Amino acid sequence: MHHSPLVSVCIITYNHERYLSRAIDSVLRQEVDFEFEVIIGEDYSSDSTLQIAFSYQDQYQNRIKVAQSGKKKKLLIDGHQTGRFNFLNALQKCQGKYIALLDGDDYWLDSNKLQKQVDYLENHPDCSFSFHNVYLQVYDNQSTFKKTYLSDTFYNNKNLRHLLVQINYVPTSSVVFRNNVPEFFPEIFYKCMFGDWPLHILNLNYGNPGYLKETMSVYRFGSGIWTKKTKVDQMQPILKFYDWIYEIAPQDIRGLIPFALAKNNIKMAFECLKTLKLYNFCVHLTMGVYHWLFWCLKTRRLSY
């Protein structure tokens, strides 16, 4: 008799031949009292990533499934090829009550990670997802990690729900969420440069974030396109993100969007100033002040 797994581990991978085995092995080492499956979303890699994924599928046929993306399934966002179709396709293959995300070049450290996060969600029905801190590791640097993604004081932030509209503080390879994946994804998933941030905002419709104050995985950084961008180039898709967030955000989050726009426009303005882009500095500073005043007036009206 076939039983659906309680958890689906969704591994997203592209050209990760040097790292994928470590990612998968870190999942297979999990010590749990429930069934889980592993869905590997492979995005038509040009190296041996697909062959590695298939070798694990052959070895663990009852647990691992490879979900391939074809060459023609690349979604263009802002003129750039992305792995978004691969991400969304893999999510929709997940059958578990919960979904855990892991990038193919990251890996988990704690063999009890899945058990801890599932137990947390089972005991906190008001939470739609749980996450934790991660160590930062520069690509190809195997030295001991010293820095973490989130600061020690992050745990003191009491309103994680509202903070999420301002900044994506959730490390992708740390999150476990309730499987409320829609049959048809909202438009933002096909237009926004980020795939994980809209997913976390969408999950706020079903509950709150839950933070486990432990560091249980490793995030590799330093080789991707994103990390090579300037601060100004990184800020541009963040500002565009707010053009589409209304369609998926719950009501209490929508009221905070003007404040988030104000904060990020002002941040963008000073990044432009550093590079002497004075016109752009003036534009974003003006937009920041406008959104801040709009938010102040709106919240004042709501307080009566």
N, C-alpha and C positions, 0 to 999 in steps of 0.2 A: 504494500500500500504506500503510495507516494504522499509525503507530507510537505507542505509549503515551508520554506525556510523562514525563520523568524527575522533574519537579517540578510540583506543583499549588500555585499561589498562591491562597490562600483569603482573599478580602476580605469582611469582614462589615460591612454598612452599614445605617443607618437614619437618615433625615432628615439626610443629609450633602451636600445639594446644593451647598454652598459649598466642600466639601473633596474630594469623591470624585474629581474629575478629576485633582487633584494626586496623589492616592494611586495611581490607575491609571497615570498617566503615569510615576510613579517606578518602577513595575514594568516597563512597556514599555521603559524605558531600560536595563534590565539587559543587560550584556554577558556572554554565556554561550556555552559550546560544547555545549549540550544543548537539547533541546526542553522547553518548559514551557507549561502552560495556566494560565488565570486563571478561577477560579470566583468569581462575585460573588453572595454571599448577601444578597438584598435583602428587608427585613423589613416590607413593606407600609407604606412611608413615606408621609407626608401631604404632602410637598413634591415636587420634581421629581427626586429621587434615582433613581427607577426609570427615568425617561426618559433620564437621563444614562447609566445603566448599559446600557440598550438601544442607545443611540447608539454606544457603544464596541463592543458585541457586533456590531452591523451593520458596523462598520468593520473589525473583526478577527474575522471569523466562524470562522476556523480556530484561534483562540487563546482567545477570551473567551466564556464561557457565563454567562448570568444564571440563578441558581436562586432563584425567587420563593417567598416564604412568604405564605400567605393570611391574611386578617384573623382567621379562626377558628383559626389555628395558634399563637396566642400561649399560651405556657405560664405558668401562675400559680405563683409560688414565694413563700411567705410572704405570700400575698395580693396580690402585685404582678405585673403583666404584665411578662414578660421576652422577650428575643430568643433564648432558648435553643433553641427548635425551629429557628429560622433557622440558628443556629450548627451544630447537630448535623446538620441536613439538608445544609448546604453541605459539611461535612467528608465526609459519605458520598458526595458527588458527585465527590470528588477521586480521580483515577486514577493519580497519580504515585507513584513509589517514595518520594518525600519530599513533605511538605506544609509550605509557608511561610505563616504567618499575618500578616495586615495589617488593622487596623481602618480603616474607610472615612474616618476623619478624621485618620489619621496618614499618614506618607509616609516613603519610604526616601531616603537621601542618597547612598549609595555605589552607583555603577552596577555594581560588582563584588561586591556583597553576596551575591547568590545563589550565584555561582560560588565564593566563598570558603567559604561555609557547607557547600555540597555537597561540595567538595573535602575539607573537614575531616571530614565524616561518612564519606566514602568511605575516608579514611585512618585513621579511628578506629572500627573495627567494634564496639568496646566501648561506644560512645556511642549513645544513642537519640535525642538531640536536641542542637542547638547553639543558642547565643544570644549576644547581645552587648549592649553598653551603648547607651542612647538619650539624645538631648537632650530636655529638657523645654521645652515652649513653651505659654504661656498662650493660651487660645483667642482668636483675632482679634488677637493681638499678633504682628506680623511682624518684631519686632526680633531682633537676634542672640541666640541662646540661650547662656546662660552656665552653666546647671546641667545635670548629668546625673542619670539615675535611680539609677545605682549609683556608689558612692564609688570613689576611686582605690585604696583598700586592699582592695576586694572581691576583686580578683584573687588576693590572698594567702590567701584561704580555701580550704583544701585539700580539705575534705569538703563539696562542694556537694550531693552526694546526700543526706546527712543534714540539711543546713540547709534543704532544700526542704520538709521536714515542719513546720518552725517558721514559715516565712515564704515567701510567693510572691515570689521575687526576679526572676522571668523577665518582662521586658517583652513583652507579647503580640506586638507588631509586630516583634520581633527574632528570634522562634523559627523554626527549621526542624527538623522531626522526621521520623523514619521512619514511613511510613504503615502503622500497625498499628491503624487505626480499626476498632472492632468492628462487627459487623452489628447488634447490639443493645447499646445503651449501658447500663452499670450504673445502678442506682437513684440513686446520688449525683448524677448529671448532671441529674436531674429534681427534686431537692430542695435542692441547694446553690445559694446565690446566685451563686457563681463558676462559670464554665464552663472557664476556662483552667487554674486551679490543679489541679482533679481530673485534667485531661488530662495535665499534667506529671507528677503522681504516678503515673498509669496508665502513662506512658511509662517510668518507672523500672523496670518489670517487664522491659523489653527492653534496658536499658543505663543508662549514666550521663549526666549533663549534661556538655556541653562548652562552655566559655566562651571566646569570641574577644575579646581585649582591644582592641576597636575600637568606636567610636561611629558607627553606620551608619544610624540612622533617627531620626525625630522623633515624640515622643509628645505630643499635645495634651491639656491637662488644664484643669479649672476650670469646665466648664459642665455636666458630667453630674450625675446624682442622687447618685452615690457621693461626689463631692468636696464636696457640700453637706451631707453628714451630719456629725454630731458624732463625735468619736473613740469615744465609748461606742457609738453606733449602728453604727459601722463594725466594732467589735470583736464585736458579737453574732453576726453570721453566721460570723465566723471561728471562734468557739467551737462553733457548730453544725456547722461543717465536719467537726470531729473525730468527730461521731456516726456519720458514714457512711464515713469514710476507710478503715476496716479492710477493707471488701469489695474495695478496689482496690489497696491498698498491698502491696508485696512484703514478705517476712518481716522483713528487716533494718530496714525502715522502721516496721513495726508496733511494735517494741520501743521506739521513740523517741516514740510518741504521748503517753504519760503525761508525759514531760518537756516536750513542746510544750504540752500542756494546762496544766501547772503554770506555765510561762513566760507564756502568754497570759492565764491567769486572774489572775495577779499584776499583769500590765500593765493588765488591765481594772479591777482593784481600785483602782489608783492614779488611773486616769482617773475613776472614780466619786468618789474622794476630792476631786478637783479641783472637782467640781460639788456637793460636800457631800451626795452620796447615800450616807449612812453605812451604811445597812442593806445596800445592794448592795456597798459596799466590804467589809464583813465577810463576806458570802456568797462573793464571789470570792476574797478573801484565804484564807478557809478551804479553798475548793476548790483553790486553787493549792498550798497547803501539803500538802493530802491527796495530790494527784497527784505532787508532788515526793517525798514520803515513799514512796509506792507505787513510783515509778521507782527510788529509791535501794535499796529492799529487793529489787526485782526484779533489778536489775543486780548487786547483791551476791551473790544466789543464783546468778546465771548465771556468776559469776566463779569459783566453786568447781570 
